[in-house]
Each structure stands twice: as C-alpha cells, then as structure tokens.
Amino acid sequence: MRRSPVTMELEKLRRFRAQIAPDLSIREDVSRLYRDFSKQQKAVGGLDDMWREIAPAEFVDRASIKKLSSTGILTIRAMDAAAAWEFDQWLRGGGMATLRKKCKTAIKSVKIEQ
C-alpha cells in the first residue's frame, strides 16, 4: 500500500518533534516549603528571646512557645495545669498587652496547652 505524501511528511515531522518529559523533580515543592518556612521564620524570629525577656521568671522554665499561627494565635505549652493557670492569670493581668507590644507580628489571642 502506497502512502500519501501528506502522511509521509507527517511521519517525518513526528520523528523530529521534541518529546517533553514531565517534570518529576520536587523542586516546586521544596521551593514552596522554603518560602513558607522563611515567612514563618521572619514572623517568629526572635520570639524565643522576647519570651525570655517578657515572661516572668517562674514561667520561663515551666512554659515555652510552641508556635505562632499565620492567623495570629500564639500557642504556649505549659508543663502542668498549675503553670497554665498562673500563666493565664498573668496574661489577663497585663501580660497580653506586653506580648502584643513587644512582638513583631500581630497576636490576636494566646492558646495555652499542657
């Protein structure tokens, strides 16, 4: 069977067409994670040092900063219920205003975990 000139030309062009393989690398995922991490690091950077300055001496060893969410919720991890209660009382007695004043990012609320 004889092929038409158009079919022959198409076959010749198909041989030269570049086959683009899908990008199977993780470059995009790593770049996105790095951007998110850098953004979070800027927001939280220095927060531990600020915590040591602001928090009363009895809380520095009994409570620590766990995370600061993108929505402005600061999560504090207390070692026990007594530390959580004392820290809550400190926040209500003016500690929250101090935290908001010293922190670079806006803090909407503080969540205390045990």
N, C-alpha and C positions, 0 to 999 in steps of 0.2 A: 504494500500500500504506500502510495506516494503522499508525502506530507506537503502541505501548502507552504508557500514562502512565509506567510504570516506566522504559522506555527513554528517554523524553523527559526525565525527571528526571535520569537518569544522564548524559545528554549535557550538560544544563545544569550539573551539578556538575563535569564534566570540564573545562569551559571556565574555571571559577574555580579549579581546582586549581593550586597553585603548582608550576612546573617548576623543580626544583633542578638547576642545572648542576653538573657535577663540578668540584671544586677543582683547577685546573690550575696553581696557583701553586707556587713552590718554597719557600714559607715553612717548611714542616715540615723539608725537607732542610737549609735554611740554619740553622734553629734547632738541629737535631741536631748539625750541624757546629760551630756556635758553642759549644754545651755541651761537646762533645768537646775542642775547642781550648782552652776555658777550663780544663777539668780538667787537660789536659796542661800548660798554661802554669803552673798552680799547682804541679804536680809538678816541673817543670823550671825554674821561675822561680828565678833566682839561681844556677843550676848553672854557667853560664859564669864568673861572678865567683868562685864557690867553686873552680872548676877552676884559675883563675889563682893563688889563694891556696895550694891544696894541692899541686898538681903541681910537681915540681922544675923549676927554671928551664930546663933543657935540653929539657923536654918541652912547655913552653907554646907554643913556636913550631913544634915538629915533630909535635905530636899535638893533636887537638881532639875535643870531644864531638860525636858525630853525633846520637844520640838516646837516650832513656830509655824503654823499653817499659813498657806497663802491667803486665807480669809482673815487672818489677824488673831487667831486663837492660840494663845501661849499655853502649852501643856507642861505642867510641873509634876514631877514624880516624887512623892513623899515616901519615906521609909516605912512609916506606920501611921495609924489613924490619929494619934496624938499630934504628930508633926503636921499632918494635913489640916487638922482643926486649928492649930496655932497659926499656921501659915494663912489660912482663910481669915482668921481674926486680924492678922497683920495687913492683909490686902484690904479689908473693909475699913481699917483704921488709918488709911492714907498710903498704904503700900502700892495700891493700884495706880494712884496718881504719880507716884515716884517712878514706877516702871514705865508708864506712858511717857513721862517727861524725858527719861534717860535713853529709851530705846529709839533706834533709828527708824524702825518701821512702826506702823500704827498697830496698837494692840487693842482689840475690841473687848476681849474677855480672857480670863485665865481659868483653865481647867486643871483641877488637882486630881492626880491618880495615885493609887497606892501600889 
